């Protein structure tokens, strides 16, 4: 049964067509008596994370984590002084380091996300999350989440949706905070991952994180990740970039009432404004598709009353 | 809060030490006031499928499905008459076909589990499940499930456990019946899988099943599959063969109260009796470990009042 009553479940959303589209969809699939009612077990909603549930500027937060780790690990790696991309990073030259393209990013991710057990990695991320600060707002990264999206997650769950994260971000990285911050438990968090090895260490079983990509949960990988982890096609999908296009197509491609939504970053003052030419969270082809197909597009500046729980940038 | 009241939640279990061990564990982690109480979110229980939730003799049921598919597809593949392992199968010589070892099995699985969309495969399995009969009992395969284990699944869920399947069987194969038969939804079913490709077919998105193994959810793969899909260590794990050893070790290796159980097939009359030398569901090293570590071992003949919902073989 759809959530009713007088309290507005989406108080941080302005009363625009976007909010109306969301509520109309939810009532169609979840309100008793609706001809389009969907059984609760099939009310699957998938959310991208970077740029959809939390911010991603000036750089992806997981990259910020990796760069902090490089600095922390540098004393144990004197050879990095003469080795790209680390040599650039240790001089504070991120642009120089990233000039090495995908290979450079792969090296940075590999040395910071492998060579330890899953439990050790969890503790490293936990420690970072509770201390590292966003360079612009000086807030904890877990505070840089979108208040309207937190309300949307809760609204969907109140209407018996099962909410999943489906992100290009690292699955083990996101699971450290997704349950506490978004109310999404580890088993409903889907992301990119490295290979794991089961080993006995001093007779105790551990899972070692290996320096090898196992799954890239981005673009066409998102519908694949959804099938692997969820095994059901979502009836609603939420993203913000070209990396989410196939996930939204997949959700919309099923029968019955479907919902696809893109968050468009249009608010340079309260958050950041970027789309077609941004190297982070590029929104180009997906925006064209959304416009052509009539998907819902959030105009952050017009549709959101409030950006972060603490206000705005 | 632990399920209480006068009704026995496990009526198909005899009142033996095995049943007592199960109830004692559940009450320790789930009964209000227990010093070992585990928060519901962490009450994760993982179950193997073949030989643990349903039978696996005289051959794994998914192999029976594959063999039936080979027969159904043969008219479209005249070349199979002269090509092993198909030539053997078409003559009804399973032993000859399987003499080709893993390579032969891989060929059989590949041609029957790839080359179609996930939706098409789902329909093929659905059709088979509703018509194919077990060679000995003549029952539908979905009737060949263990009544005591169905009760155990329900008992755990009544005590706020989240129950998962973690099986070497194909994930897409199991999902066709796991929800209806076991009450385990697709997103809580973990298994082996082939590679998937996202494609547009006549402008509509599909996921194609490719002829390439993506993940082998057996032995050391089980703790890896658990971490990938669930992201939490189970506090209870249930299996029946050496393929489950690492999953049980992983569950037992965490802190607090833990439970590991092996189903030992000891009842030649009502089901099948096999263990250390069986090529299907071999239980050898895991039985030694269970005995050494004090894990719970179900003696099917002594512990189970009833085998299948319809009775016994």
Interface residues (C-beta under 8 A of the other chain):
Chain A: X41 X44 X118 X162 X164 X171 X172 X175 X179 X185 X186 X187 X188 X189 X193 X196 X197 X198 X204 X205 X207 X220 X221 X223 X224 X227 X228 X229 X230 X231 X232 X246 X249 X250 X253
Chain B: X41 X44 X118 X162 X164 X171 X172 X175 X179 X185 X186 X187 X188 X189 X193 X196 X197 X198 X204 X205 X207 X214 X220 X221 X223 X224 X227 X228 X229 X230 X231 X232 X246 X249 X250 X253
